[in-house]
Amino acid sequence: MIDKRKVQLLTKLSMYEKNEGKEDIKVSDYYRKDYISYNVIAQLLWMTLAYIMIWALVALIILQGSKENLDLTLMIILGLLAVGGYIILLLVYGIGSYRFYSKKHARARHRVKKYNNGLIRLLRIYERENKRNGKHTGN
């Protein structure tokens, strides 16, 4: 006899495994602090690389366009603007990345816990069936 609850539970667990379960299990394997730190540092490194490339392009455009109008004051202002913008962008991007990856880890952990609870319920269903059928599990 087919147990409707068991089939529904198996289907639900299988769909989770197939879709978001793979990513969630990878994420939840990390400790929260390690996962967030790793991803925030990686994001900040990529942001730094992009920022350097953008300012390199700006410098090339400025040098290409007006070599005679380039004086020390303008270079100092551009340098301060670049450093100040970088610090602000670093803080904003770092805080945003921290919040994003913190929420991502928390949601993944929550879904994995629900998945594990489903597996435990499924195990109990099988144990009850085995008891009814007279089979003994050798735990």
N, CA, C and O atoms as a DFTB+ gen file, in Angstrom:
556 C
 N C O
     1  1       0.836      -1.180       0.000
     2  2       0.000       0.000       0.000
     3  2       0.882       1.246       0.000
     4  3       1.865       1.325       0.737
     5  1       0.526       2.190      -0.815
     6  2       1.303       3.411      -0.940
     7  2       0.836       4.411       0.112
     8  3      -0.353       4.707       0.230
     9  1       1.792       4.918       0.866
    10  2       1.503       5.914       1.891
    11  2       1.593       7.302       1.257
    12  3       2.650       7.709       0.775
    13  1       0.477       8.016       1.266
    14  2       0.395       9.325       0.609
    15  2       1.358      10.324       1.257
    16  3       2.006      11.099       0.553
    17  1       1.458      10.316       2.590
    18  2       2.364      11.241       3.282
    19  2       3.810      10.982       2.904
    20  3       4.594      11.914       2.724
    21  1       4.155       9.706       2.787
    22  2       5.529       9.350       2.451
    23  2       5.872       9.813       1.036
    24  3       6.963      10.333       0.802
    25  1       4.966       9.631       0.107
    26  2       5.190      10.043      -1.278
    27  2       5.324      11.564      -1.356
    28  3       6.209      12.073      -2.044
    29  1       4.446      12.294      -0.650
    30  2       4.529      13.750      -0.649
    31  2       5.845      14.235      -0.049
    32  3       6.480      15.151      -0.571
    33  1       6.243      13.607       1.051
    34  2       7.489      13.989       1.701
    35  2       8.690      13.684       0.813
    36  3       9.601      14.503       0.687
    37  1       8.689      12.505       0.200
    38  2       9.783      12.154      -0.715
    39  2       9.860      13.124      -1.890
    40  3      10.950      13.528      -2.295
    41  1       8.710      13.496      -2.435
    42  2       8.673      14.433      -3.557
    43  2       9.212      15.795      -3.142
    44  3      10.010      16.409      -3.849
    45  1       8.760      16.248      -1.985
    46  2       9.203      17.554      -1.480
    47  2      10.720      17.561      -1.243
    48  3      11.402      18.510      -1.630
    49  1      11.239      16.524      -0.621
    50  2      12.677      16.434      -0.353
    51  2      13.477      16.328      -1.646
    52  3      14.541      16.933      -1.781
    53  1      12.964      15.564      -2.583
    54  2      13.652      15.399      -3.863
    55  2      13.702      16.709      -4.645
    56  3      14.733      17.041      -5.229
    57  1      12.599      17.455      -4.663
    58  2      12.566      18.736      -5.369
    59  2      13.544      19.722      -4.729
    60  3      14.229      20.466      -5.432
    61  1      13.606      19.726      -3.407
    62  2      14.545      20.613      -2.726
    63  2      15.980      20.254      -3.096
    64  3      16.778      21.128      -3.432
    65  1      16.303      18.969      -3.033
    66  2      17.657      18.513      -3.379
    67  2      18.030      18.917      -4.800
    68  3      19.148      19.362      -5.064
    69  1      17.085      18.755      -5.698
    70  2      17.361      19.021      -7.108
    71  2      17.541      20.507      -7.386
    72  3      18.386      20.877      -8.201
    73  1      16.771      21.362      -6.731
    74  2      16.799      22.791      -7.030
    75  2      17.813      23.547      -6.183
    76  3      18.969      23.693      -6.579
    77  1      17.394      24.018      -5.041
    78  2      18.259      24.876      -4.244
    79  2      19.072      24.119      -3.211
    80  3      19.947      24.703      -2.571
    81  1      18.811      22.864      -3.039
    82  2      19.478      22.083      -2.007
    83  2      20.978      21.977      -2.178
    84  3      21.717      22.012      -1.195
    85  1      21.439      21.849      -3.409
    86  2      22.878      21.722      -3.647
    87  2      23.621      22.956      -3.143
    88  3      24.617      22.847      -2.428
    89  1      23.125      24.119      -3.522
    90  2      23.760      25.373      -3.105
    91  2      23.619      25.575      -1.595
    92  3      24.573      25.976      -0.928
    93  1      22.440      25.301      -1.065
    94  2      22.215      25.487       0.370
    95  2      23.130      24.609       1.205
    96  3      23.657      25.050       2.227
    97  1      23.318      23.388       0.782
    98  2      24.178      22.473       1.540
    99  2      25.627      22.951       1.494
   100  3      26.338      22.863       2.495
   101  1      26.069      23.454       0.346
   102  2      27.427      24.015       0.261
   103  2      27.586      25.201       1.206
   104  3      28.576      25.304       1.929
   105  1      26.605      26.088       1.190
   106  2      26.659      27.287       2.029
   107  2      26.623      26.908       3.501
   108  3      27.400      27.442       4.292
   109  1      25.751      26.012       3.875
   110  2      25.593      25.674       5.287
   111  2      26.734      24.805       5.823
   112  3      26.846      24.612       7.034
   113  1      27.573      24.284       4.937
   114  2      28.748      23.539       5.401
   115  2      29.761      24.458       6.074
   116  3      30.546      24.011       6.911
   117  1      29.747      25.725       5.717
   118  2      30.670      26.692       6.317
   119  2      30.105      27.204       7.635
   120  3      28.890      27.291       7.817
   121  1      31.003      27.540       8.546
   122  2      30.567      28.294       9.706
   123  2      30.139      29.664       9.206
   124  3      30.676      30.157       8.214
   125  1      29.194      30.272       9.869
   126  2      28.637      31.558       9.439
   127  2      29.740      32.602       9.241
   128  3      29.800      33.262       8.203
   129  1      30.591      32.742      10.224
   130  2      31.650      33.754      10.175
   131  2      32.619      33.493       9.025
   132  3      33.036      34.425       8.337
   133  1      32.971      32.241       8.819
   134  2      33.899      31.894       7.736
   135  2      33.290      32.176       6.369
   136  3      33.959      32.717       5.488
   137  1      32.030      31.812       6.191
   138  2      31.353      32.019       4.918
   139  2      31.250      33.506       4.592
   140  3      31.549      33.933       3.477
   141  1      30.827      34.276       5.572
   142  2      30.664      35.713       5.355
   143  2      32.024      36.360       5.097
   144  3      32.163      37.149       4.162
   145  1      33.014      36.041       5.902
   146  2      34.350      36.647       5.743
   147  2      34.931      36.348       4.372
   148  3      35.420      37.245       3.685
   149  1      34.877      35.101       3.983
   150  2      35.436      34.703       2.693
   151  2      34.782      35.470       1.541
   152  3      35.470      35.997       0.667
   153  1      33.464      35.527       1.549
   154  2      32.752      36.178       0.453
   155  2      32.898      37.691       0.474
   156  3      33.010      38.308      -0.585
   157  1      32.901      38.305       1.654
   158  2      33.087      39.754       1.726
   159  2      34.479      40.129       1.230
   160  3      34.626      41.089       0.473
   161  1      35.494      39.390       1.644
   162  2      36.860      39.675       1.188
   163  2      36.968      39.505      -0.322
   164  3      37.588      40.329      -0.994
   165  1      36.373      38.452      -0.857
   166  2      36.411      38.240      -2.307
   167  2      35.715      39.379      -3.038
   168  3      36.220      39.866      -4.050
   169  1      34.556      39.808      -2.534
   170  2      33.839      40.908      -3.174
   171  2      34.629      42.204      -3.113
   172  3      34.662      42.958      -4.085
   173  1      35.262      42.465      -1.982
   174  2      36.049      43.693      -1.854
   175  2      37.274      43.673      -2.767
   176  3      37.666      44.712      -3.298
   177  1      37.872      42.514      -2.949
   178  2      39.011      42.417      -3.875
   179  2      38.567      42.685      -5.310
   180  3      39.251      43.400      -6.042
   181  1      37.436      42.124      -5.719
   182  2      36.934      42.370      -7.078
   183  2      36.539      43.830      -7.254
   184  3      36.777      44.420      -8.308
   185  1      35.933      44.414      -6.219
   186  2      35.559      45.821      -6.282
   187  2      36.803      46.698      -6.392
   188  3      36.809      47.674      -7.142
   189  1      37.852      46.358      -5.652
   190  2      39.108      47.112      -5.715
   191  2      39.710      47.035      -7.107
   192  3      40.171      48.043      -7.641
   193  1      39.711      45.874      -7.686
   194  2      40.245      45.712      -9.041
   195  2      39.460      46.557     -10.043
   196  3      40.050      47.219     -10.896
   197  1      38.141      46.534      -9.940
   198  2      37.304      47.331     -10.841
   199  2      37.541      48.825     -10.619
   200  3      37.583      49.595     -11.579
   201  1      37.694      49.232      -9.377
   202  2      37.929      50.642      -9.063
   203  2      39.259      51.118      -9.639
   204  3      39.349      52.214     -10.192
   205  1      40.279      50.293      -9.506
   206  2      41.596      50.644     -10.062
   207  2      41.515      50.755     -11.580
   208  3      42.087      51.672     -12.168
   209  1      40.809      49.830     -12.212
   210  2      40.681      49.880     -13.670
   211  2      39.931      51.137     -14.124
   212  3      40.303      51.753     -15.123
   213  1      38.893      51.512     -13.405
   214  2      38.134      52.717     -13.761
   215  2      39.008      53.957     -13.619
   216  3      39.011      54.818     -14.499
   217  1      39.747      54.055     -12.520
   218  2      40.606      55.226     -12.340
   219  2      41.774      55.236     -13.314
   220  3      42.252      56.306     -13.691
   221  1      42.236      54.074     -13.724
   222  2      43.292      54.018     -14.751
   223  2      42.749      54.573     -16.072
   224  3      43.448      55.299     -16.779
   225  1      41.511      54.229     -16.397
   226  2      40.894      54.782     -17.608
   227  2      40.699      56.290     -17.498
   228  3      40.935      57.024     -18.457
   229  1      40.268      56.750     -16.322
   230  2      40.099      58.193     -16.109
   231  2      41.438      58.904     -16.268
   232  3      41.514      59.954     -16.905
   233  1      42.485      58.339     -15.695
   234  2      43.822      58.942     -15.806
   235  2      44.286      58.985     -17.263
   236  3      44.858      59.983     -17.703
   237  1      44.042      57.914     -18.007
   238  2      44.416      57.907     -19.425
   239  2      43.657      58.970     -20.212
   240  3      44.232      59.633     -21.075
   241  1      42.380      59.132     -19.921
   242  2      41.581      60.141     -20.615
   243  2      42.084      61.547     -20.289
   244  3      42.196      62.396     -21.172
   245  1      42.385      61.781     -19.007
   246  2      42.874      63.099     -18.603
   247  2      44.232      63.380     -19.235
   248  3      44.459      64.476     -19.748
   249  1      45.129      62.413     -19.204
   250  2      46.458      62.607     -19.777
   251  2      46.394      62.769     -21.294
   252  3      47.167      63.531     -21.875
   253  1      45.496      62.072     -21.914
   254  2      45.349      62.140     -23.362
   255  2      44.799      63.493     -23.794
   256  3      45.243      64.068     -24.789
   257  1      43.832      63.994     -23.038
   258  2      43.124      65.203     -23.447
   259  2      43.872      66.491     -23.201
   260  3      43.955      67.325     -24.103
   261  1      44.407      66.682     -22.042
   262  2      44.993      67.993     -21.742
   263  2      46.304      67.840     -20.981
   264  3      46.322      67.910     -19.752
   265  1      47.376      67.637     -21.689
   266  2      48.692      67.516     -21.065
   267  2      49.186      68.869     -20.560
   268  3      49.884      68.929     -19.547
   269  1      48.834      69.959     -21.252
   270  2      49.340      71.272     -20.858
   271  2      48.578      71.859     -19.673
   272  3      49.127      72.694     -18.955
   273  1      47.318      71.445     -19.444
   274  2      46.530      71.978     -18.336
   275  2      46.724      71.171     -17.044
   276  3      46.106      71.487     -16.028
   277  1      47.552      70.164     -17.069
   278  2      47.759      69.291     -15.920
   279  2      48.766      69.927     -14.978
   280  3      49.935      70.073     -15.334
   281  1      48.335      70.306     -13.790
   282  2      49.260      70.864     -12.807
   283  2      49.168      70.069     -11.511
   284  3      48.340      69.167     -11.380
   285  1      50.016      70.408     -10.569
   286  2      50.123      69.663      -9.311
   287  2      48.834      69.723      -8.498
   288  3      48.445      68.726      -7.891
   289  1      48.177      70.857      -8.475
   290  2      46.942      71.001      -7.707
   291  2      45.855      70.072      -8.229
   292  3      45.158      69.421      -7.451
   293  1      45.716      70.013      -9.546
   294  2      44.721      69.134     -10.150
   295  2      45.027      67.667      -9.844
   296  3      44.122      66.882      -9.564
   297  1      46.292      67.313      -9.899
   298  2      46.678      65.924      -9.603
   299  2      46.392      65.576      -8.144
   300  3      45.937      64.472      -7.846
   301  1      46.659      66.518      -7.230
   302  2      46.398      66.271      -5.804
   303  2      44.890      66.133      -5.564
   304  3      44.456      65.251      -4.823
   305  1      44.107      66.990      -6.180
   306  2      42.648      66.918      -6.030
   307  2      42.119      65.587      -6.564
   308  3      41.295      64.938      -5.919
   309  1      42.591      65.186      -7.735
   310  2      42.154      63.903      -8.303
   311  2      42.588      62.729      -7.425
   312  3      41.836      61.770      -7.249
   313  1      43.796      62.806      -6.880
   314  2      44.284      61.754      -5.986
   315  2      43.443      61.645      -4.728
   316  3      43.074      60.544      -4.317
   317  1      43.137      62.791      -4.109
   318  2      42.289      62.793      -2.913
   319  2      40.882      62.307      -3.227
   320  3      40.272      61.579      -2.444
   321  1      40.381      62.716      -4.375
   322  2      39.059      62.249      -4.810
   323  2      39.051      60.734      -5.000
   324  3      38.102      60.057      -4.606
   325  1      40.102      60.214      -5.599
   326  2      40.196      58.761      -5.822
   327  2      40.282      58.010      -4.501
   328  3      39.587      57.012      -4.311
   329  1      41.123      58.475      -3.592
   330  2      41.286      57.785      -2.304
   331  2      40.024      57.909      -1.457
   332  3      39.574      56.928      -0.866
   333  1      39.452      59.111      -1.396
   334  2      38.221      59.310      -0.623
   335  2      37.068      58.489      -1.176
   336  3      36.315      57.876      -0.419
   337  1      36.932      58.477      -2.486
   338  2      35.882      57.675      -3.111
   339  2      36.079      56.193      -2.853
   340  3      35.120      55.451      -2.642
   341  1      37.339      55.773      -2.873
   342  2      37.634      54.356      -2.624
   343  2      37.250      53.962      -1.196
   344  3      36.654      52.908      -0.976
   345  1      37.591      54.805      -0.240
   346  2      37.278      54.488       1.161
   347  2      35.768      54.424       1.373
   348  3      35.262      53.512       2.027
   349  1      35.062      55.388       0.821
   350  2      33.596      55.392       0.958
   351  2      32.996      54.161       0.279
   352  3      32.146      53.479       0.851
   353  1      33.449      53.884      -0.945
   354  2      32.941      52.730      -1.681
   355  2      33.274      51.429      -0.950
   356  3      32.457      50.509      -0.912
   357  1      34.467      51.354      -0.374
   358  2      34.885      50.171       0.374
   359  2      33.956      49.928       1.567
   360  3      33.533      48.798       1.813
   361  1      33.646      50.988       2.298
   362  2      32.761      50.849       3.460
   363  2      31.346      50.450       3.045
   364  3      30.765      49.522       3.609
   365  1      30.804      51.145       2.069
   366  2      29.433      50.864       1.639
   367  2      29.328      49.462       1.053
   368  3      28.409      48.715       1.387
   369  1      30.258      49.108       0.187
   370  2      30.231      47.795      -0.451
   371  2      30.493      46.686       0.563
   372  3      29.889      45.616       0.486
   373  1      31.388      46.939       1.511
   374  2      31.680      45.943       2.542
   375  2      30.481      45.671       3.430
   376  3      30.170      44.518       3.729
   377  1      29.805      46.736       3.854
   378  2      28.621      46.570       4.702
   379  2      27.501      45.873       3.923
   380  3      26.828      44.985       4.448
   381  1      27.311      46.283       2.673
   382  2      26.288      45.641       1.848
   383  2      26.577      44.170       1.620
   384  3      25.674      43.338       1.703
   385  1      27.832      43.840       1.332
   386  2      28.213      42.437       1.124
   387  2      28.022      41.632       2.402
   388  3      27.549      40.496       2.364
   389  1      28.391      42.226       3.532
   390  2      28.232      41.537       4.809
   391  2      26.762      41.190       5.056
   392  3      26.436      40.063       5.427
   393  1      25.888      42.163       4.849
   394  2      24.460      41.916       5.065
   395  2      23.916      40.876       4.091
   396  3      23.154      39.992       4.481
   397  1      24.310      40.983       2.821
   398  2      23.824      40.053       1.815
   399  2      24.231      38.619       2.146
   400  3      23.390      37.720       2.150
   401  1      25.520      38.403       2.423
   402  2      25.990      37.039       2.679
   403  2      25.545      36.523       4.048
   404  3      25.419      35.313       4.239
   405  1      25.308      37.416       4.987
   406  2      24.773      36.999       6.280
   407  2      23.355      36.462       6.105
   408  3      23.014      35.410       6.647
   409  1      22.531      37.186       5.347
   410  2      21.159      36.732       5.091
   411  2      21.158      35.457       4.259
   412  3      20.364      34.550       4.507
   413  1      22.042      35.389       3.279
   414  2      22.105      34.199       2.426
   415  2      22.449      32.970       3.256
   416  3      21.845      31.913       3.075
   417  1      23.410      33.094       4.159
   418  2      23.801      31.960       5.002
   419  2      22.669      31.573       5.943
   420  3      22.389      30.389       6.125
   421  1      22.019      32.563       6.537
   422  2      20.927      32.274       7.478
   423  2      19.771      31.573       6.766
   424  3      19.200      30.620       7.295
   425  1      19.428      32.041       5.575
   426  2      18.332      31.402       4.825
   427  2      18.700      29.984       4.411
   428  3      17.870      29.078       4.482
   429  1      19.933      29.793       3.982
   430  2      20.364      28.454       3.581
   431  2      20.346      27.507       4.777
   432  3      19.889      26.370       4.658
   433  1      20.837      27.964       5.925
   434  2      20.822      27.126       7.127
   435  2      19.394      26.752       7.518
   436  3      19.122      25.615       7.901
   437  1      18.495      27.714       7.417
   438  2      17.095      27.455       7.766
   439  2      16.486      26.401       6.838
   440  3      15.799      25.488       7.295
   441  1      16.742      26.532       5.533
   442  2      16.198      25.552       4.581
   443  2      16.820      24.172       4.788
   444  3      16.129      23.162       4.660
   445  1      18.110      24.118       5.104
   446  2      18.764      22.821       5.345
   447  2      18.213      22.179       6.615
   448  3      18.049      20.960       6.670
   449  1      17.928      22.982       7.630
   450  2      17.318      22.428       8.849
   451  2      15.944      21.837       8.555
   452  3      15.605      20.763       9.052
   453  1      15.147      22.546       7.739
   454  2      13.844      22.014       7.353
   455  2      14.011      20.719       6.564
   456  3      13.241      19.775       6.745
   457  1      15.006      20.673       5.698
   458  2      15.290      19.471       4.914
   459  2      15.677      18.315       5.838
   460  3      15.198      17.193       5.668
   461  1      16.535      18.587       6.804
   462  2      16.948      17.544       7.747
   463  2      15.770      17.053       8.581
   464  3      15.658      15.859       8.862
   465  1      14.893      17.972       8.976
   466  2      13.696      17.559       9.712
   467  2      12.811      16.664       8.849
   468  3      12.218      15.706       9.346
   469  1      12.723      16.977       7.563
   470  2      11.973      16.126       6.642
   471  2      12.584      14.739       6.535
   472  3      11.869      13.738       6.488
   473  1      13.913      14.686       6.497
   474  2      14.586      13.380       6.451
   475  2      14.329      12.578       7.721
   476  3      14.147      11.362       7.668
   477  1      14.315      13.257       8.853
   478  2      14.034      12.570      10.123
   479  2      12.606      12.032      10.139
   480  3      12.367      10.909      10.582
   481  1      11.656      12.839       9.655
   482  2      10.265      12.365       9.569
   483  2      10.169      11.153       8.655
   484  3       9.458      10.196       8.963
   485  1      10.881      11.190       7.531
   486  2      10.865      10.064       6.600
   487  2      11.462       8.812       7.248
   488  3      10.948       7.708       7.070
   489  1      12.541       8.994       7.996
   490  2      13.148       7.861       8.701
   491  2      12.172       7.255       9.695
   492  3      12.086       6.032       9.811
   493  1      11.445       8.086      10.405
   494  2      10.454       7.589      11.377
   495  2       9.325       6.830      10.687
   496  3       8.842       5.820      11.200
   497  1       8.912       7.319       9.529
   498  2       7.877       6.602       8.771
   499  2       8.380       5.216       8.397
   500  3       7.658       4.231       8.551
   501  1       9.605       5.133       7.909
   502  2      10.177       3.829       7.545
   503  2      10.325       2.926       8.759
   504  3      10.079       1.723       8.667
   505  1      10.725       3.492       9.904
   506  2      10.864       2.678      11.113
   507  2       9.511       2.123      11.561
   508  3       9.420       0.964      11.966
   509  1       8.453       2.949      11.490
   510  2       7.117       2.473      11.851
   511  2       6.658       1.369      10.909
   512  3       6.057       0.388      11.347
   513  1       6.940       1.526       9.608
   514  2       6.567       0.494       8.635
   515  2       7.297      -0.805       8.926
   516  3       6.711      -1.886       8.863
   517  1       8.584      -0.692       9.247
   518  2       9.360      -1.895       9.543
   519  2       8.863      -2.583      10.812
   520  3       8.856      -3.812      10.884
   521  1       8.446      -1.804      11.814
   522  2       7.907      -2.391      13.042
   523  2       6.608      -3.132      12.753
   524  3       6.382      -4.235      13.250
   525  1       5.754      -2.504      11.939
   526  2       4.473      -3.132      11.588
   527  2       4.683      -4.426      10.801
   528  3       3.943      -5.394      10.973
   529  1       5.680      -4.430       9.955
   530  2       5.940      -5.599       9.119
   531  2       6.791      -6.642       9.830
   532  3       7.042      -7.714       9.280
   533  1       7.240      -6.338      11.051
   534  2       7.995      -7.312      11.818
   535  2       9.469      -7.336      11.493
   536  3      10.179      -8.233      11.947
   537  1       9.946      -6.398      10.737
   538  2      11.371      -6.343      10.408
   539  2      12.074      -5.526      11.468
   540  3      11.542      -4.534      11.966
   541  1      13.273      -5.956      11.807
   542  2      14.056      -5.247      12.840
   543  2      15.232      -4.568      12.151
   544  3      15.959      -5.178      11.368
   545  1      15.396      -3.275      12.469
   546  2      16.547      -2.546      11.909
   547  2      17.719      -2.728      12.840
   548  3      17.572      -2.611      14.056
   549  1      18.845      -3.004      12.303
   550  2      20.045      -3.267      13.082
   551  2      20.850      -2.021      13.356
   552  3      21.989      -1.920      12.901
   553  1      20.291      -1.054      14.096
   554  2      20.995       0.192      14.425
   555  2      22.008      -0.095      15.416
   556  3      22.727       0.808      15.844
